[in-house]
Amino acid sequence: MVSELLNYISTQLPSIFTGLTMSIFGIGIYKMGDGWVFAFGKFRGKYTALALLLCSLTAVSLLTPFINSIWASILPDLAEFQIVGGLLVFGMIAVNEITGWNHFELKSGIAYAVGMLLIFRPDLPYILFQ
């Protein structure tokens, strides 16, 4: 059961990384909340918000297959711990963007550091836990 789940996840990694990438792009364009839309440094009205949403959805729909193909070509060449490191880095960027949290505080820094360490030294967990 666990091996089937891990196998399924490994086949879906390009989609997972594509989702993270597209969410980071999307969140960078505009932010919406209860009764407000903030885009390009200003609060926007309802019709501008509608145009932003429709344009963003169109752009994301058109870019997603392209981004997915990029990830599908990159991921097979990466070691398992490089993939985990990438998930940590991209995941922390996405969390900080979604919540509006500081990218450069200690907890984020630890996640970035561990992720980058795994990306550049994927052999390190094997060395540490021999």
Secondary structure as the mmCIF struct_conf table of DSSP 4:
data_model
#
loop_
_struct_conf.conf_type_id
_struct_conf.id
_struct_conf.beg_label_comp_id
_struct_conf.beg_label_asym_id
_struct_conf.beg_label_seq_id
_struct_conf.end_label_comp_id
_struct_conf.end_label_asym_id
_struct_conf.end_label_seq_id
HELX_RH_AL_P HELX_RH_AL_P1 VAL A 2 THR A 11
TURN_TY1_P TURN_TY1_P1 GLN A 12 GLN A 12
HELX_RH_AL_P HELX_RH_AL_P2 LEU A 13 ILE A 29
STRN STRN1 TYR A 30 GLY A 33
TURN_TY1_P TURN_TY1_P2 ASP A 34 GLY A 35
STRN STRN2 TRP A 36 ALA A 39
TURN_TY1_P TURN_TY1_P3 PHE A 40 GLY A 41
STRN STRN3 LYS A 42 PHE A 43
HELX_RH_AL_P HELX_RH_AL_P3 LYS A 46 ILE A 74
HELX_RH_3T_P HELX_RH_3T_P1 LEU A 75 ASP A 77
BEND BEND1 LEU A 78 LEU A 78
HELX_RH_AL_P HELX_RH_AL_P4 GLU A 80 THR A 99
TURN_TY1_P TURN_TY1_P4 GLY A 100 GLY A 100
TURN_TY1_P TURN_TY1_P5 HIS A 103 PHE A 104
BEND BEND2 GLU A 105 GLU A 105
HELX_RH_AL_P HELX_RH_AL_P5 LEU A 106 PHE A 120
TURN_TY1_P TURN_TY1_P6 PRO A 122 ASP A 123
HELX_RH_AL_P HELX_RH_AL_P6 LEU A 124 LEU A 128
TURN_TY1_P TURN_TY1_P7 PHE A 129 PHE A 129
#
